[in-house]
Structures are given as structure tokens and as C-alpha cells.
Amino acid sequence: MKRAFLFLILLAATGVLTGADPGGKGRPGIGIITGFVYDAREGIPLEYASVILYRLKDSTKVTGYATDKSGFFILKNVPRGKYYLEVDFIGYRKKVISPVSISREKRKVDLGRIELEPSYVMMEPVEVTGEAPPITYKIDKKVVEVSKQPTAVSGTAIDVLENVPSVTVDVEGNVKLRGSENLTLLIDGRPVLLDPSQALQQIPANSIDRIEIITNPSARYDPEGISGIINVILKKGAKRTSGGALTLKGGSFGNYGLDVLYNLNLGRTNLYLSFNLGQYAHLATLTSDRTAGALAVSSEGDFRRKRSPWSFRTGMDLKLGRRDNLSLGGTYRVWRMGGETALWYEEKADTSEEAERYFSVDTFELRIPAYSGFLNYQHLFGGDEHKFTGDLYYSRSDKTIESRNLRFTEEGVTKSGQISDKEGPSYLVSAKLNYSRPFGSGHKLELGYQGKWRGSREIADVSEYDSLLGQFMVQPDFHHDSRYFRSIQALYGLLSLESGAFGAQLGLRGEHTYRKIEVVDRNDSFEINRWDLFPSLHTSYRFSGLGQLYASYSRRIWRPRSWWLEPGVTWMDAYNVREGNPSLKPEYIDSYELGFQVPKGRGFVSAEAFYRVTHDNIERVTRMYEEGVLLHTFVNSGTARSLGAELSLNLTPFRFYNIYWTADLYRYRLEGVEGESPKESFNWSLRLSNEFRFGGARFQANLRYYSPTVTSQGDRGDFLTLDLALKKSFFDRKLNFVLQARDVLGTGDREFTSEGTDFTSHVLFDRKSPFLMAQISYNFNNFRKYKKEIPQEEEGEDYEIY
């Protein structure tokens, strides 16, 4: 695999150096046609737009091109004659430019800026509507359009990601990207303080504009994360209009939500604000069997999880001049999560003939009030690509967690209990400066700096129930007080080169990391002070009118989280304790990708292959702490290797029917933990999305299947889910209604097994289903629409735009 990848890189590099020509077919020609393709609404360049040249007299195809990141295209070696040009992109109206003439007197034709209208345009008296695909594949990322996910739009970001290639979500809402939960989460391009899965569970899907999945980031991005980056872009309103949207939703198990978004356009100033609150709960039946030493424990009962966040967000965009823009804003939010597990237990020791039966209630409550603010400045020197940007971000939060356990005899008498409390503040400061300058024909140089400062403190206490006194008593031996600080300073540079159909981007990022952990109650500390280098290489080749081949490599890092490193035992609940490992090393990742995308009418077929090597792989391991209690910690398990492929198909065989199918396959090999044998598995998943449009309504059916997979100490069983949704719009799309049903077949139960020295565990999690949700939204003052008259025909010396 490595040799094949290096061969492709050398082949692409050879094409760049020799100046390969997309004009193709080796025919002599004298003409050159150039131009730029832009989104007519947002004014941004469109990468990978299709530009095809045809002979005017017989519509014979002559040559073609796919635009680069700046929207630029060039058609070389065009013989003398008259032609017409078709410019098209998925989700946009096709534009035809005719005639385009090449002659001895005029060998070069510059078509300038060509603007494509997005998914719909308003014109009198006919409305033309086009549909963008739910997921768009770009050279370096996948872009998920949340509005195209009716089966998830009334849930959270987690529900959206369940339908995205490369992403898996477990029953607790934990997110994995290409099989790894060690990923980086950004919100509007900025880091977050919370664990990624916790943060994604708190973001209403209705407040999200789109989600970007970046599996092999360049040196421009923070290298943190094994599997890549998930960037959530929140709605801010259309900058050219004033208006708003109000959304109400409600459903099974007490779920509800309210979202308000308003945008005010004042010409050179754009203001926006949003407010949302909601409750997202799920119920399940939990059955488990485990052994810990000589003790065997089985349990069965009910499980409930509830998330009830709310947030207020506001900001403004200021146009300071023709070349200068300033954006600033802030957010205040409260993340809340809670749950209750009520189980009947049966315990039996090897030395006892009879089992002890009791009832246990476990509750936990997490509350994190947080506020943040950002400031962004941009200066254009000339053209959209020659610019300087600066970004400053600050966030602070205060976390409180309480886990409570009470055990009762069969007669209802309190037998024992425990309370575990954790609290503490945390903060994050990040700053980024970036300068980019194009040069030559399609080349660009980019230089930048990024700094991040993160700090936190955690104070933990444990109280045990005293049955004689009838109250909880603090246990001083389990008091824990720790402080964490980390500073990362980075410099990076990227060089982008274009030559005909070939493109290459070379990047290098250098980072200095300083980290200090202080265990206050033990008067102990642990420090790290080191440099790291992170190279990246992205190459691409555009086939004339057929598609694009791209290959990439990047080196990444996953640094252990603070609580993975803290020494000493912290009680998680009455049956589980956690102990950090201060000698834990970071993971270093070599990531390779190869992909090809072929346009098919208004759809596409895409194939990607990846190979990832993780050095000093970090694994969670479980051991017996004491009779009936398990200890969870982290170790470096050696090297993990993943080899896989992703296949996607998006087609519209009929005007009323759209197909979006994806398949993920990967082989995973994990070195044994603590002397155990290596584990290996072949994993695959399939997502089938079918959408029907009739009578102004849309019906969507999403089927997902996940194969079994292995962990370092066990495995997870397979599962299947089917989700349905119906969306109907009224009053010229101002009023929208969505009804969704999730897991309608009731087949989404999850099963887990694990085993190690002196312990075994088997858990069956049967989630209550189906889950029903209804949503109604009203868009006032044409908030979601953008009206623009079809441009009049523009006559030029050699062409017209129709």
C-alpha cells in the first residue's frame, strides 16, 4: 500500500513538473479559454465545477475541465472555430455561454467571472427548483447539508452524523470517525472545551447550517485527532436579507425543542442572534452479566438518559471598507445532561451457595454553564485569494458532576450508597494569523501562526452512606485536587502548485507543546516540553470531463486528555473507579488517502481508500480494583493499523426519486494489550437513503447496518436501524412540517462483551422504539429564500450568456 501510494505521488509530481496539459489528445491548437466560476448568491468560488467545451455546429465535445479551489479553469490547445461552453455544478443551474470564438486574431478568450445560481432562483411567473445532494464531496472534505436530512433535523448533531459516511455513533452518543473516537471537534472553525461527543449531543440539528468532515487535514489545520476533524457550521442567516425562523418540535419520551434565529441586514452591517432550548431523552432496558474475581453479578432494569441544553448566540459582520471585514460575536450556553438507571441485581460469590438480591438506583447530573467570544478580521490585498486573516477566541466554563448510587434490600431498606462529586473551571484561548498570496498561474503560498492555551482544575470528593447514622459521610482518603495547563505554539506553511490537470499542495507545520499537571493534594507534578513536525501532501489530477483523482498524506497526533493522565483513583460510581496514567504517551498517526469522484448527470459516484497507522495506540483497559468494583485506566498498546474504503453513490434516476447510498469497509488490527494476543477484525457498514418527492412533499427512508467489531478486550455486536421522515411545505415554503420515526423496526439494540484478567462483562442495551418526533417551522420575511432576477443577456464581442 505504501509503495502504491508513493507511486501515485511520484506520478502526480511528474505531471506537475512536466507541465501536463488537459487540452488533451495531443492535437495542435492555438487557443486558450480561461475564467472563474462563482456562487451567484454568496460570491464565493466554486471548486470542482464542470466546464465543458462543445463545437457550435454539431455539439461535439472538444475538451473539459474541473475548476480549482479559486474557481479558476483553463482550456488549452483549442483549435480555431466557434464553440459553446457549458458550466455546471451539483445543486446549481447550468449556464451556457455561446458563441465562444477562437481565431488567428484572438487566440485567448477570458470569460471573466461566471456566476451560477444556487439550488433555486425566483423569477416571474415560473419557479425553478433544484436539489443539492445531502452530502457534497470536495477535494479535502465532505460537506453535510443538514436541511437535506429530514430523518434527523428535529434531533441533535449526533442524529445528523449517524447518516454520514466515515462516522459511527454508539448507543451512548459517542462519535467515532473511521473507527476512532479520538477526533477534533470545531464549531464555526474554532475549538471547544467539551469532549466532542458531549458537545455534539447538545447542539440542536435545526441550528446547524452544515457539517464538514475532514479526514486528512493539511498543515493549515490543527493536527490534533487520529481520524480527522468534524467542523460544525452554525446558522447565521443570509447576509443579503433580513428575516428569521421559528421552530417548535415535540415527540416521544418528553422530547421537545424551541429554536429562534433572526438576521438583520443594514447594508454594510449584518446582525444575527439565535436562541434555542430543548430536551432530548431516550429510554432503554439494560441487561448485564459480569464477574469480578470471585464475585458474579447479574442485573436487569431500566435506563434513561436526558440532555436539556439551552443557548443564546449573537454576532455581527461589519464591512469596514472595500477590502476590510470584521466579525465579532459571543455565546452563552448551559450544557446539561442527566440520567437514571434502576436495576435489580443478583450477586453470588464462589464461596456462597445462595445469591443476594437487591435493588440499585444510579443517577448522575452534569451541568456546564459556559460563555465564549470571538473576533475575526480579514483584509483583501487584491482578489479573493490574496488576503490576511486574524482570529481570536476565548471560552470559559464551570463544570459540576454528581453521581449518586443507592442500594436497597428487597424489603426497601437502604443497604448502602455512594456520592461522587466533581467540579472545577476550565478555559481556552486561541489565536490564529494567516496570510495567503497567489502567484504565477494557479499557484499559491500560505503562511500562518496558531496558538492555543488551555487550563482546568478538577476537585473530586467521595461520600459513603453510613447505615448506622443514616447519612452520607465524606471519605477524605478519596479527595482529589488537580490542575492542568497546556500551551501549543505552531507555525505552518503551504505551497500550492497547479500545472494543467495536475495539482499539488505541500505543507509543513511545527508545534511546540508545554504541558504541566499538578496533583495539589499530593504535592506532585508532571511536565512535558517538546517540538513536533507535521508534514502534509495533497495531489490531484483532473480528467477531462470525467472526474478527479486525488491522493494525500498527513501526519497527526492525539494527545491524552487531562483526566487520562492524572494519577490517583477517582470514583466514577459505586461499581467503577478511574485511574490516570501520567506516563501515557501521545499517539502519532500516519494517514494516507486515495480517492476518485465521477459526476453522473446531477449526481456522482465516489470511491475513497485509506490506510492509517497509529503508533503508541492508546486503549482503555479494565481491571479488577476490589471485589465487585472495576478499575478503568489507559495504556499504550503498541501499533494499530486500519485499511479501508468508502463508496458513495448519488443518483436521480427519476425527477421524483433520489438515491444516496454509501458503504464503509475497513480492516482493523490492534496489538495485544498487556500481553494479550493481537486482535483483528473486518468491519463494514451500509447506509441506504431513498427520497421520494410528490405533491410538494418529500418522503425519506434511511436504512443503516453496522457489522460486528472488536475492541482491545472484547467486541460489539452488529445492529440495524430504519428511520422514516415526511416533510411538507406550505404557503410558498414559509411553513414547513416534518414528521419522523426512528428505529421503526425495533432492531437498534446493542450488545457488548469484554474480558480480561479476573473479570468478564456482557451488556445488552435494548433501546425503546420507535421514537417519534414532529417539527413545525415558520420562516418570516423570506428568511430562507433569496430572490434574484435572472440576469439579462450580456452581449460580448465573442460570446453571450443565456
N, C-alpha and C positions, 0 to 999 in steps of 0.2 A: 504493500500500500504506500509506504513512504517513497519507494522508488518510482512508482507510477505517478505519485503527486509531483515529485521533483521533475519528472519528465514533462508533465504538463506545464509546470512553471517555466522550465527552460524553453519549451516550445513557444509559450506566450512571449517570453522575454526576447527570443529570437525574432519574433514577428515585430515587436516594438523597435528593435534595433535596426532591422532591415527595412522598416517603413512599409509593411504590407498594406495593400490597397483594397478597400472594399468595393471599388468600382468594378472589380471582378472580371472574370472570364478572359483576361489577357488581351482585350481588344484595345487598339489605339483609340484615344479620344482626346478632344481638346477642351471640353467644357467642365466647369466646376459649378455646382449649385450648393449654396450654404443657407443657413437660417437658424432660428431659435424657436422652440415650441414652449408656450406658457399656458398656465391655467388662467382663463379669462377672468375668473371671479377673484381669486386670491393673489394673482400676479406673481406666482412662483413658477420656476422652470419645471417641466415635466421630464423626468428621466425615463428612458426606455419607451418613449412614444415611437410608433411605427411611421416611417416616412418612405413611401413607395413611388417611384417614377415610372410612368407609362407613356408609350407613344400615342400621340393625339389621334393619328389616323386609324389605328387598328386596336388600340388598348393593349398592346403587347407590353409585358413587364420588362423594364430595362435594368433597373437596379433598385436597391433599397438600403435603409439604414435604421438603426435604433438610436435615439438621442442619448447623450451622456448626461452626467449629473447637472450640468448647467443648461440642459435643454438643447444643446448645440448638435447640429448634424451637418455632414458634408458628403456630397455625392461627386465622385471624381470620374475622369475619363468618359464624360458624356459626349457622344458624337453630335455633330451638328443636326439640328432638326427642331421640331415643335413637340412639346410634351405636356402632360398634366401631372400634377403631384397630389397624392392622397396622404393626408396626415391624420392618424387615428391613435386613440389610446383607450384602454378599457375604462368604461364609465363616462366617456366624453363623446360629444357629437363629432362625427368625421367631418373634416374640412377638405375641400377640393380646390386646388389652385391651378387655373388654366387661362390662357396657354403660358407655358414657360419655354422660351426660345433660346437656343444656343446657335451662334453664328460666328463667322470669322471676325466680325466687328465687335461682337460682345461674347467673350468666352467665359466670363464669370458673372453669375447671377446671384445676388444676395437678396434673399426674400425677407430679411429682417426678422421682426418678431411676429410669429404666428400664434394666435390665441385660440385655444379650444374651449368651448363651452362645457362646463361640468354636467353632472348627471341629468339636469333638466334646465330648460330655458323657457321663459314665459313670452309668448307672442300672441297677437290677436289674429284670428279668433281661435287658433288651434294650439293646444298644449302638447309639446313633445316630451316624453318621459323616457329616460334611460336608467338602467340599473347598474350600479357599480358592484363588483363581486364582494362577498363578505370578508375576504382576505386577499390583499394585494401583495404580490411578491416583488420586492425590489432587490437590487444587487446585494445590499448588505443587511436587509431586514425584511420581516413580514409585517404588514400593517393590517390590523384587525379593525374593521368598521363596526362599531358596537351597534349602530342603528340597524344593521343587517342581521342581527341576532335576536329575532323575536322570542325564541325559547329561553333567553337569558336576560332580556332587557329589564325585567322587573326585579332581578336579583342583585348580586354584587359582582365585583370584578372577578371573583372566583368562578361564578357561573358562566361568565363570558369565556374565561380561559379553558374551561372544560371542553370547548368546541374548537380549540386551536391546535394545529399540528405542533409537535415537539413538546407540548405541555400535558402533564398529568396532574390530577388533583385527588388526594386521598379523602377518606371519609371524614377526617377532622379538618379538611380545608387546607391542608399543607400542599404547597405547589412544588412540582418538580419540572425542570426544563431539561429535556433529553436525559431523563433518568436521575438527575441530580437536584437536590433541594438547595444546594449552595449556589445561589444566583444573586444578582444585584437588582434591586428594585429602584426605579426612579419615578418620581411624579413630576410631570412637566419638565423632565430633564434634570431634576435635582434629587439628591439622595434623601433618604428618610431615616428617622431614628428607630422606628419599629422593625421587628422581624418582618421580612417580606410577606410571609403568609398571613400574619396578623393584620398587617396594613391592608392587604388586598381583600380580606374578609370584611373590612369596614367601609369600603368605597362603593356607594351605590352605582350600579351599572348605568343608570339613567343620567348620572352626572359626568360620564366619560364620553369623550369625543371619539377617541381611537386608542388602541394599544399597539405599541411597536415591540416586536420580538427580534432581538439582535443576538444571534447565536455565535458569531465570530467577529467581535468588535475590533476596530482598528486602534492604533495607538492614540487616537484622539480621545477615546473613552477610558474611563477608569477600568483597569484590568481586573478589578475585584470580581470574583464569581467564576465557578468552574464552567458552568454551562452557558453563561452569557448574561444578557440584560433584558429586563422587562420594563419598558418605559410607558407609563400611563399618562395620556394627554387628556386633561380635563376640559370640559366645555367652557368657553368664554364668550360665546356669542359671535355672530357675524359682524366683522368690523365695519362693514359698509351700511349697516342698518341699525335701527333702534327697535327693540321689541323684547319679548320674553316668552317663557314657557312655564306652565304649572302642571305638575304631575302628581297624581294620587294613586296609591296601589294598596291592595289588601289581599290576604289569602289564608291558606291553611295554617293551623298551629299558632294563630295570633300574629301572623306576619303583617306588617303594614309599612308604608313609606310615604314621605312628602318631599318633593323636590321643587325648588323655585329658582329660576335663572332669569336675570334681566340684563339687557345690554343697551347702553345709551350712546349713540354716536353724535358727537358735537363737531364734526369736521376734522380738525387736527387733533382732537382728543376723543378717546374711546373709553368709556367706563363700563364695568361689569360687576355684578355681585351675584352670589348664589347662596342658598340655604337648603340644607337637607337634613332630615332625621328619619329614623326608621327602626324597625325591629325585624331581625332575620333569625328564625329559630328552626330547629329540626329535632325530631324525636326518633328514638330507636329502641330496640330490645338488644341487650348486651348479655352474651353468654361467654364464660371463660372457665378454663381449667388450667391450673399451674401447680408446679411443685417447686419448693424452695428448701433444699436439704431434706430433712425427714418429714416435712410438713406438706400435705396435699390440700389444695384449696380449690373448690369449685363455686361458681356464683352465677346468678341469673337475675335479671331485673330490667328496669327502665333507665334510659339515658336521655338527657335533654341538654341541648346547647342553645344559647341565645346571645346574639350580638345586637346592641342597641346604640349605635353611634349617632352623633349629630355634629354638624359643622357649619361655619359661616365663612365665606371667602369673598374677597373683593380685590379689585385692582384697576389699573388704568394704563393705557398706551398713549404716549404723547409724541407727536411729530414735531420735533424741535426746529426742524428746517428741512431743506430738500434732501439732505444726506444724513441727518441725525435723528435717531429714535430712542425714546426712553420708556421703559416699562417698569412698574413697581406694583406691589400688592402684598397682601397678607392673608393668613388663615388662622382661625381659632376653631379647634375641634376637640371633642371629647370622645375617645375610643373606649367603649365599654363592652365587656364580654363576661358571660357568666354561664354556669351550668350546674346541673344536679344529677347525680347517679344514685339510684335507690336499688340496692341489690340484697337478695338473700344469699348468705354464704353458708358453706358447709366445709368445716376443717377437720382433717383427720391426720394424726401423727402415726408414724410407723409403729410406735410402742403402744398405741391405744387401739382397742377394738371398736370403740364407738366414736362416731363423728359428732362434733359440736356444731350446732346450727344457730345462727344469729342474723340479725338484720343490720345493714350498714347504709348510712346516708352520707354521701360526699358532695360538698358544694364548693364552688370557687367563684370568686368575683375579681375581675380585672378592671381597673379604671385608670385611664391615662389622659388627663387634660393636657393639651399641647397648643402652642402657638408658633407661628413662623412668619417670616417676611423675606421678600426678595427685591433686588434692584438689578435691572438689566439695561445696558447701554449699547447701542450699535451705531457705528459711523461707516458710511459708504464713501470710498475714495473715488469711485467711478465704475459703474457696473455692479451687478449684484454679487459677484464673486470676490471683488477686491474690497475687503472690509476688515474692521476691527470690532470685536465684541468683548464686553466685560460683564461678569455676572457675580453677584454677591448674595449669599443666602445664610439665614440664621434660623435655628429651630431649638425650642426648649420644651421639655415635658417633665411631668412628675408622675411616677408610677406607684400604684398601690395594688397589691395582690393578697387576697386572703383565701387560703384553702382550709376547709373545715371538715373533719370526719367525726361521726358519732356512730358507735356500735351499740345495738340493743339486743337484749335476750329475747327469746320467743315470747316471753311474757310482757315485753315492752319496757323493761328496766334498763337504764343506761349502764352499759358494761364498761366502755372505755371511750376515749376520744382524743383528738389532737387538733390543734390550730397552728397553721404555718403562715406567718406574715412576712411580706417583703415590701419594701418601699425605698424610694430614692429618686433623685432628679437625674436628668441627662441633658446634654446639649450637643449641637452640631453646628459648626461654622464651615462654610465652603466658599472659595473664591476661584474664579476662572477667568483667564485672559486669553484671547485667541485672535491671531492675525492671519489672514489668507490673502494671497495675491496670485492671480493667473498670469501666465507668461507664455509666449510662443503660441502655438496652435493647439489648444486643448490641454495645456499643462498648468499645474498649479502647485504652489508652495504654501504650506501651512505650518505655523509655529504657535506654541501655546504654553501656558503655565496653569497648574491647578494645585490648590492647597486645601487640605481638609483637617480640621481639628475636632476631635470628638472626646467627650468626657462624661463619666457617670459615677454614681455612687449607689451601692445597694446595702441596705441594713435588713437582716433577716433574724427572726425570732421564732421559737417553737414553744407551744404551751401544751401540756398534757393534762388530761382530765383526771382529777383525784376523786375516786368514788366515795372515799370516806368524808371528804369535805364537800363533795357535790359541786365542785367548780374547777375551772382550768387554772393550772399553775405554770408560770414561766419557767423554762428549763435553761438556766444560764450557760450550761455546757454547749448548747447549740446556738448561742448568739454568734452572729457573723456580720462583720462590717468590712466592706472592701471598696476601693476606689480604683477607677480605670481612666487612663488618658492615652490617646494616640494621636500622633501628628504625622501626616503624609504630605510630602512636598514633591511635586512632579514637574518635569519639563518634557515636552514632546515635539516632534516634528514629522510632517508627512510630505512626501513628494509624489504628485500625481502626474502621470505621463500618458499622452494619447498619440497614437500613430495609426491612422486609418481605422481599421476594425479592431485593433488591439488597444487595450488599456491596462495600466499597472499603477498600483499605489504602494509605496514603500513607507513604512513608519517605524519610528523608534521612540520609546518612552522610558525615561529614567526616573526612578522613585526612591526617595529616602524616607524610611519609616523609623519613628521613635515611639516606643510603647512602654508604659510603666503600669504595673499592677501593684497596689498596696493593700495588704491584709492588715487593717488597722488593729483588730483585736489580737493579732499575733505579732505585731511589730515586724512584719516581713514584707519584702518587695521583690518584684521580678521585672527586669528591663530588657528591651531589645533595641538595637541601634544598627541599622544596616541599609545598604543600597541594593536595588534590583533593576534589571533591564528587561524590557518587554518589547520585542520586535513584532512587526506585523507585515504581511504581504498579501495584497489582493490583486488578482489579474482577471481580465475578461476578454472575450472575443465575440464580436457580433457577426453573425452570419446574415448575409444579405436577405432581408425579408423573412428569415426562417426562425430566428430566435437568438439566444445568447448563452454562451458557455462561460462560467466563472469558477475560479478556484482561489482559495485563500488559506492563510496560516496565521495564527496568533498565539502568543504565549500569555498565559493568565495566571492569577494567583487567587487562592482563597485563604484569608487569614482567619484563625479561630475567633469566635465571638468571645466577649469578655468572660461570660459565665462558664465557658468551656475550659477556661484556664485557672479559675480561682480554686486554690487548694482548700481542703476542709469540706466537711459534709453539710449539705443543706437538705432539709426535709421538704419533699415535694407534696406528699400526703402521707397517710398512715402506713402505706404499703411500699412506698418508693422514696429513695433518697438519691441525691445527686452529688457527685464529687468532681471538681475540675481537675485538669491535668496541666500544671504550669510548664511542663517540658514538651507540650504539644507543638509540633512544627507546622508551618503553613503548607498548604498543598500548592504545587506548581503544575500547571497544565499546558500540554502541547496540543493545540486544536487545529485540525485540518478539515477543509470542506471543499466539495466539488459539486457544481450544480448546473442544470441546463433547463431553460424555460422556452417553450414553443407557443406562440399565440395561435389560437384556433378560433377564427371569427371574432366573436365578442367574449371569448373565454381563453383558457390557456391550459397547457399540460406542463407540469413542473416536476423535476426529479432532482433530489439532493442526496449526496452521500457524505458521511462524516466519520472521522476517526479521532478519538480523544484518548490521550494518555495522561493519567493523573498520578503524579509522584508524591510519595508520603501521604497516601489517601487517608482521610480521617473517617473513622467509623464510630458510631455509638455502640457500646457494648454493655451487656448486663451481667452482673454477678450477684451472688447471694451476699447480703450485708449481715443479716441475722435471721433467725427463724421467722419465716413469713414476710420478710422485707427484702426487696431487691435494690441493688445499688446500680446506678446508671452513670457511666463515665465515657470518656473519649480516648481513642488511641490512634496512632499512625499505623495503618495495617499493611503498608507496602505500596504496590502499584496496582491501579485499576485501569482497565482498558475497555473502551466502548467503540464498536464499529457498527454503523447503521445507515439506513436510507430512509428518505421521506418522499413519498409520491403524492402528487396532488392533481386533481382533475376538476376543472370548472368549465361547464358547457351549458349552452342554452339551446337544446335541440328543437324546442318549440317556443313560440312567443310567450306561452303561459307557464312554461316549465323550465326550472333551472336546477342543475345538478352540481353539487360541490362535494367531492369525495376525497378523503385523504387516508393514507396508510403510513404508519411509522413502524420500522423494523430495526431492531438493534441487538447485537450480541454483547453480553456483558461478562467480563471475567474479573473476579476480585480475589486478591491474595488472601490467604487464611489469616484470621485474627488470633493472636496468642497461641500459635502452634497448630491451629486447625487447618484442615485441607482447603485448598483454593475452591472457590465457588464459581460456577459458570452457568449462564442461562441465555436462552434465546427469547426475546420479548417482542411482542408486536401488538399494535392497536389499530383499530379501524374506525373511522368516522364517516358516516354517510348522511349527508344533508340534502334533502329534496324540498324544493319550494315550488308551490303552485300559485299562480295569480289568476283570479277570476272575479268579475264584477266589482273591481276596485278593492278587493281583499287579497290577502296573502296568507297561505297556509304553509307551515314549515314542519317537517318531521326530521328529527335528528336521532340517529342510532349510533351508539358508541360501544365498542367492545375493547377490553383490555385483557391481555393474556396474563398468566401467572408470571411472577418474577421472584428473584431471590434477593436476600439481604445477607449481611455478613454472618448472621446467626439464625437464619430461618428463611421463610418465604411468605409471599402474599398470593392468595388465590385470584382467579380470574373473575370478571364481572361484566354485566351487560346492562345498558340503560337505554330507554326510548323516551324522548321528550317531544311534545307537540305544542304548537302555538298557532293562534289565529290572530291576524292583525287586520283591522278595518279602519279606514279614514272617512271622515265626513266633513261637509262644509269646506270643500276645496282644500282638504288636508290640514285644516286648522285643528280639528278634533280627531284624536287617534285613540283607538281602543285595542288593547292586547289581552288575550286570554291564553294562559299557558298551563300545561300539565307536565310535570317532570316525573320520570321513572314510572310511567303508566303501567308497565308490565310487572313492577314489583320485584325486579331482578337485580337491583343495585346493592345487594348485601356484600359485605367484605369479610374475608377470613384471613387471619394472620397466625403464623406459628413461629416460634423461636426456641432455641435451646442452647445451653452452654454448660459449663462446669457446675454441677449441683442444682440446676434449675431447668424447667421446661415451661412453655406457655403456649396456650391455644386460645384465640379470641374470635368470636363470631359476632359481627356487628350488622344487625338487620334493621335498616333504616325504614321508618314508616312511610308508606307511599300509597297512592300517588300524592304528589304535592301540587296544589292548585293555587294559581295567583292571577289576579285581574289588575289591569292598569289602564288608567284613562289620563290623557294629557291634552292640554289645550295650548296652542301657540297663538299668541296675540300680536297684532301689528306685523303680520307676515314674518315672524321671527325666523322660521326655518326656511323661508323662501328667499330667493334672490332674483329679483326681476331685472331683466335686461333685454332691450330690443335687439333683434337680430341685426347685425351691422349691415349697412348698405353696401352694395358692391363697390369695391375700391379699384378703380382702374389704374393700372400702371403701364409702363412702356412695354413690358413683356408678359404681364400676367394680370389676371383678375381673381378676386376671391369671391366664391359663390356661397 
